[in-house]
Amino acid sequence: MADVTDSPPASTDGAAMTIDELAHRTGMTVRNIRAHQSRGLVPPPEVRGRTGYYGDDHIERIELIQELQADGFNLESIRKLLEGAGGSSDEVLNFSRTLRAPFEDEQPEIITAEEFAERWGGPLDPRLMARTEKLGLLRDLGDGRYEIFSPRLQRAALELAHLGVGPDVALEVASQVRSSARRVSRVFIDLFLENVWKPFNDAGRPEKEWPQVRDALERLRPLASEALLAIFQQVMSETVEEVTGREIQRGLSSGRGSGGRRSHRRRGRRSHKPS
């Protein structure tokens, strides 16, 4: 079957591209498009005469496959996702985008090295900058500019600096908090997988249930954040009361004891004065 004609017949559904034109629009090779068709990943073209024509739905499907591959899905997993969604690219695309949507609600900030140094009151320490980047707190854009992923977190770090906490200590705190946050995030992800995704997957991923699964994933975001903040505030209050109370009492006891000893020694020395 030929793939190219000089003047394609009119189509009522917008299928007017040859496979070569589709390859050019999507950045794929003709061979890969045909391979996707043989796997059932891309729907067949509309055949008119001896030529197959493709439309916007084919572009959307190929772009979806490319997005999912970039996220680490292999072609067989993509095929099963599409099959479970009744072949609906929209459902799979919406679910994929919900899955990849960032949890954070901040816009990154881009500042120059000079602005960075001015905020921190001195020249940048390459060692600290490298560690900050490794922790995922910023990115060196390579042209004297830095992308701050969380301006809110940087403001907190600056407040710690004003309280006398050194950058090394602040980064160590950030590292520990990040490790703890990763463990907490796994709790919520496992919750979704065990209670929402696995039952849905075991049922054969019914087409009508895709919206509910996507809705559950979307609702998990604010629920996880609110639950974590509420529990953290409660535990922080308990810990502050427990730890600071114990430390203050220990300090008072230590001061009273040493003061008592000093007083006793002074009284002893006075008692041996000649009259």
C-alpha positions as CSV (number, residue, x, y, z in Angstrom):
1,M,0.0,0.0,0.0
2,A,1.4,3.4,-0.9
3,D,1.8,5.9,1.8
4,V,2.1,9.1,-0.1
5,T,-0.1,10.8,-2.7
6,D,0.2,14.3,-4.3
7,S,-3.3,15.5,-3.4
8,P,-5.1,13.6,-0.6
9,P,-8.9,13.5,-1.0
10,A,-11.0,15.5,1.4
11,S,-11.7,14.0,4.8
12,T,-14.5,14.7,7.2
13,D,-12.6,13.8,10.3
14,G,-9.3,15.8,9.6
15,A,-7.3,12.7,8.6
16,A,-5.2,14.4,5.8
17,M,-1.6,13.5,6.7
18,T,0.5,10.8,5.1
19,I,2.7,8.6,7.3
20,D,5.7,10.7,6.2
21,E,4.0,13.9,7.3
22,L,3.0,12.3,10.6
23,A,6.6,11.3,11.2
24,H,7.7,14.8,10.5
25,R,5.1,16.3,12.8
26,T,5.9,14.0,15.7
27,G,9.7,13.6,15.3
28,M,9.4,9.8,14.9
29,T,10.5,7.6,12.1
30,V,8.1,6.0,9.7
31,R,9.4,2.6,10.9
32,N,8.6,3.4,14.6
33,I,5.1,4.6,13.7
34,R,4.5,1.3,11.9
35,A,5.9,-0.6,14.9
36,H,3.6,1.2,17.2
37,Q,0.7,0.3,14.9
38,S,1.6,-3.4,15.0
39,R,1.7,-3.3,18.8
40,G,-1.8,-1.7,18.9
41,L,-0.4,1.5,20.3
42,V,-1.4,3.7,17.4
43,P,-4.8,3.3,15.7
44,P,-4.7,2.4,12.0
45,P,-5.0,5.2,9.4
46,E,-8.1,6.0,7.4
47,V,-7.5,4.3,4.1
48,R,-8.7,6.1,1.0
49,G,-7.8,4.7,-2.3
50,R,-4.5,3.0,-1.8
51,T,-3.2,5.5,0.8
52,G,-3.5,5.7,4.6
53,Y,-4.2,9.1,6.1
54,Y,-3.6,10.3,9.7
55,G,-5.2,13.0,11.8
56,D,-4.8,14.9,15.0
57,D,-5.8,11.9,17.1
58,H,-2.8,10.0,15.8
59,I,-0.5,13.0,16.8
60,E,-2.1,13.0,20.3
61,R,-1.6,9.3,20.7
62,I,2.1,9.4,19.6
63,E,2.7,12.4,21.9
64,L,1.1,10.5,24.8
65,I,3.4,7.5,24.1
66,Q,6.4,9.8,24.0
67,E,5.4,11.5,27.3
68,L,4.8,8.1,29.0
69,Q,8.1,6.8,27.7
70,A,9.9,9.8,29.1
71,D,8.4,9.0,32.5
72,G,9.8,5.5,32.4
73,F,6.9,3.5,31.1
74,N,7.8,0.8,28.6
75,L,5.7,0.1,25.5
76,E,4.0,-2.9,26.9
77,S,2.9,-1.0,30.0
78,I,1.6,1.8,27.8
79,R,-0.3,-0.7,25.7
80,K,-2.0,-2.1,28.8
81,L,-2.8,1.4,30.1
82,L,-4.5,2.3,26.8
83,E,-6.2,-1.1,26.6
84,G,-7.6,-0.6,30.2
85,A,-8.8,2.8,29.3
86,G,-10.7,1.5,26.3
87,G,-8.2,3.0,23.9
88,S,-9.0,6.5,25.2
89,S,-5.9,8.6,24.9
90,D,-7.6,11.4,26.9
91,E,-8.1,9.2,30.0
92,V,-4.6,7.9,30.0
93,L,-3.2,11.3,29.2
94,N,-5.2,13.0,32.0
95,F,-4.1,10.3,34.5
96,S,-0.5,10.6,33.4
97,R,-0.5,14.3,33.8
98,T,-2.2,14.1,37.2
99,L,0.5,11.5,38.2
100,R,3.3,13.9,37.2
101,A,1.8,17.1,38.5
102,P,4.0,18.7,41.1
103,F,2.8,18.7,44.7
104,E,4.5,22.0,45.5
105,D,2.5,25.2,44.9
106,E,5.5,27.6,44.6
107,Q,7.0,29.1,41.5
108,P,10.8,28.8,41.4
109,E,12.8,32.0,41.6
110,I,15.8,32.7,39.4
111,I,18.5,35.0,40.9
112,T,22.0,36.0,40.0
113,A,25.1,35.0,41.9
114,E,25.5,38.6,43.1
115,E,21.9,38.6,44.4
116,F,22.6,35.3,46.1
117,A,25.7,36.6,47.8
118,E,24.0,39.8,48.9
119,R,21.2,37.8,50.6
120,W,23.7,35.6,52.5
121,G,26.0,38.5,53.3
122,G,29.2,37.2,51.6
123,P,30.7,35.4,48.6
124,L,29.3,32.0,47.7
125,D,31.1,28.9,49.1
126,P,31.4,26.5,46.2
127,R,31.3,23.5,48.6
128,L,28.1,24.6,50.2
129,M,26.5,25.5,46.8
130,A,27.4,22.1,45.5
131,R,25.8,20.4,48.5
132,T,22.7,22.6,48.3
133,E,22.3,21.6,44.6
134,K,22.8,17.9,45.5
135,L,20.0,18.2,48.0
136,G,17.7,19.4,45.3
137,L,17.2,22.9,46.7
138,L,18.6,24.9,43.8
139,R,20.0,24.4,40.3
140,D,23.1,26.2,38.8
141,L,22.0,27.4,35.4
142,G,25.6,27.8,34.4
143,D,25.5,31.5,33.4
144,G,25.9,33.2,36.7
145,R,22.2,32.5,37.6
146,Y,20.6,30.1,40.0
147,E,17.1,28.6,40.1
148,I,15.7,28.5,43.6
149,F,13.1,25.7,43.7
150,S,11.5,26.8,46.9
151,P,11.7,30.6,47.7
152,R,9.8,29.8,50.9
153,L,12.4,27.4,52.1
154,Q,15.2,29.8,51.3
155,R,13.4,32.5,53.4
156,A,13.3,30.0,56.3
157,A,17.0,29.3,55.8
158,L,17.8,33.1,55.9
159,E,15.8,33.4,59.1
160,L,17.9,30.6,60.6
161,A,21.0,32.5,59.6
162,H,19.7,35.6,61.4
163,L,19.3,33.5,64.5
164,G,22.9,32.5,64.3
165,V,22.5,29.1,62.7
166,G,25.4,28.5,60.2
167,P,24.8,27.4,56.6
168,D,26.5,24.0,57.3
169,V,24.0,23.3,60.1
170,A,21.0,24.6,58.2
171,L,21.9,22.2,55.3
172,E,22.2,19.3,57.6
173,V,18.8,20.1,59.0
174,A,17.4,20.3,55.5
175,S,19.0,16.9,54.6
176,Q,17.4,15.3,57.7
177,V,14.0,16.8,57.1
178,R,14.2,15.8,53.4
179,S,14.9,12.2,54.4
180,S,12.0,12.1,56.9
181,A,9.7,13.7,54.3
182,R,10.6,11.0,51.8
183,R,9.6,8.3,54.3
184,V,6.4,10.0,55.0
185,S,5.6,10.5,51.3
186,R,6.0,6.7,50.8
187,V,3.3,6.1,53.4
188,F,0.8,8.1,51.3
189,I,1.9,6.7,48.0
190,D,1.6,3.1,49.4
191,L,-1.8,4.1,50.7
192,F,-2.9,5.1,47.2
193,L,-1.4,2.0,45.5
194,E,-2.8,-0.5,48.0
195,N,-6.3,1.0,48.4
196,V,-7.0,2.6,45.0
197,W,-4.7,1.5,42.2
198,K,-4.3,-2.2,43.0
199,P,-8.1,-2.9,43.3
200,F,-8.6,-1.0,40.1
201,N,-5.8,-2.8,38.3
202,D,-7.0,-6.2,39.6
203,A,-10.5,-5.5,38.3
204,G,-9.0,-5.0,34.8
205,R,-8.9,-1.2,34.9
206,P,-12.5,-0.7,34.0
207,E,-12.9,2.2,31.6
208,K,-15.7,3.9,33.6
209,E,-13.5,3.9,36.8
210,W,-10.6,5.9,35.3
211,P,-12.0,9.2,36.4
212,Q,-12.5,8.0,40.0
213,V,-8.9,6.8,40.2
214,R,-7.6,10.1,38.8
215,D,-9.8,12.0,41.3
216,A,-8.5,9.9,44.2
217,L,-4.9,10.8,43.1
218,E,-5.8,14.5,42.8
219,R,-7.4,14.5,46.3
220,L,-4.5,12.7,47.8
221,R,-2.3,15.8,47.3
222,P,-4.1,18.3,49.6
223,L,-5.1,15.5,52.0
224,A,-1.4,14.4,52.5
225,S,-0.2,17.9,53.0
226,E,-2.9,18.8,55.5
227,A,-2.5,15.6,57.4
228,L,1.3,15.9,57.6
229,L,1.1,19.6,58.7
230,A,-1.5,18.8,61.4
231,I,0.4,15.8,62.8
232,F,3.7,17.7,62.6
233,Q,2.3,20.7,64.6
234,Q,0.9,18.4,67.2
235,V,4.1,16.4,67.6
236,M,6.2,19.6,67.6
237,S,4.2,21.0,70.5
238,E,4.6,17.8,72.5
239,T,8.3,17.6,71.7
240,V,9.0,21.2,72.5
241,E,7.2,20.9,75.8
242,E,9.0,17.7,76.7
243,V,12.5,18.5,75.6
244,T,12.8,22.1,76.5
245,G,11.2,21.5,79.9
246,R,13.7,18.8,80.7
247,E,16.7,20.8,79.5
248,I,15.6,23.9,81.5
249,Q,15.1,21.9,84.6
250,R,18.5,20.3,84.1
251,G,20.1,23.7,83.7
252,L,18.4,25.1,86.8
253,S,19.4,22.1,88.9
254,S,23.0,22.4,87.7
255,G,23.1,26.1,88.5
256,R,21.6,25.6,91.9
257,G,24.0,22.9,92.8
258,S,27.1,24.7,91.8
259,G,25.9,27.9,93.5
260,G,25.2,26.0,96.7
261,R,28.7,24.6,96.6
262,R,30.3,28.0,96.0
263,S,28.2,29.4,98.9
264,H,29.3,26.6,101.2
265,R,33.0,27.2,100.3
266,R,32.6,30.9,101.0
267,R,31.0,30.2,104.4
268,G,33.7,27.7,105.2
269,R,36.5,30.2,104.4
270,R,34.8,32.9,106.6
271,S,34.6,30.5,109.5
272,H,38.4,30.2,109.6
273,K,39.1,33.9,109.8
274,P,40.9,34.9,112.9
275,S,38.8,36.9,115.3
